[in-house]
Amino acid sequence: MYPRDAEYSDGAGLASVDVGHRVDALYEDGRRRSKVWCAATVVSFDATTFTVHYDDGDDATLSFQMIRKRVPAPDVEFAAGDHVHADWK
């Protein structure tokens, strides 16, 4: 779950996304009327949309604006009490 306007330090863009790549995809929760970025894998794409499979098992077809390429985390060391984001599944 990341801010909508976050940018990746290596400038990874959608032009480099292909089938099988890991992405963050905006998930709209209709029950809570909220939107969150969730981990997903690209299943297919065409000129205007991506179809993704979320890690929790859901599938969606989304516009390009709702997809961000995941990039490897930099090598960092953490200390007790540091705040981090982690995928739990």
N, C-alpha and C positions, 0 to 999 in steps of 0.2 A: 504494500500500500504506500504509494508515493504521491507527492504533490503533483497536480496535473501539469505544471510548467517546469518540472525538473528536467535537467539536461544531463546527458552522460558525458563524462570527461573525455572520452575518446572520440566523440562526435558520431557514434554509431547511428546510422539512419535506416529508414525503412528500405532503402534501395538495396541494402545488404541482407534483407530478411528473405529466407527461402523455406520451403516445406521442411519440417522437422526441427526448425530453429525454435529456441526458447524465447518467449516474449512475456512482457507484462501487458495484459489486456484489461481494458476497463470493463468491470462487471457491474451491471445495474441490478440492484436488489429491489424488486418491485414492492416487497412487503415493507421494507423500511424506507423506501424512496431515497436510497443512498447509492453512490457510485464509489467503487474502490478498485485499485489496481491489483490484479491477481495473476499468479504465474500460470502460463499456458504454453502449449506447443502448437505451431502452425501446421494445419492439416492440408490446406489448399489456399490458393488466392487467385484472383483475376485482376482486371484493370482497375476495379474500384473497391474491392473488399478482400478481407482475410477471413477464412474459417479457422477457428481455433478450438482446441480441446483443453479445457481448464484442468488443472491438477485434481480438482475435487470431482471430476467426472462429467461436468456440464460441457455442452458444445454451444458455439455461437458463431454467427457471421457478422463481422464488424467492419466499419469503415476504417480507412487508414488512420484517421485521427484518434482512434480508440486502441491503437497498438503501439507499443514501444519495445524495441529490441533490448533483451537483457545482455549485459556485458559482465565479464568476470570481475569479481571484486578484487581490488588491489590487495597486495600482501600487507596486512597491518597486524599489529599486536594489540590485544585488548587487555584492559585492566579491570579488576573487580569494580562493579558499579557503572561501567560503561553502558550506554544505551545502544542497542543494536536492533536490526530488523532481521528476522529469521523465518524461513519457510518451515513449518512444523510437520508437513506431510512429505 
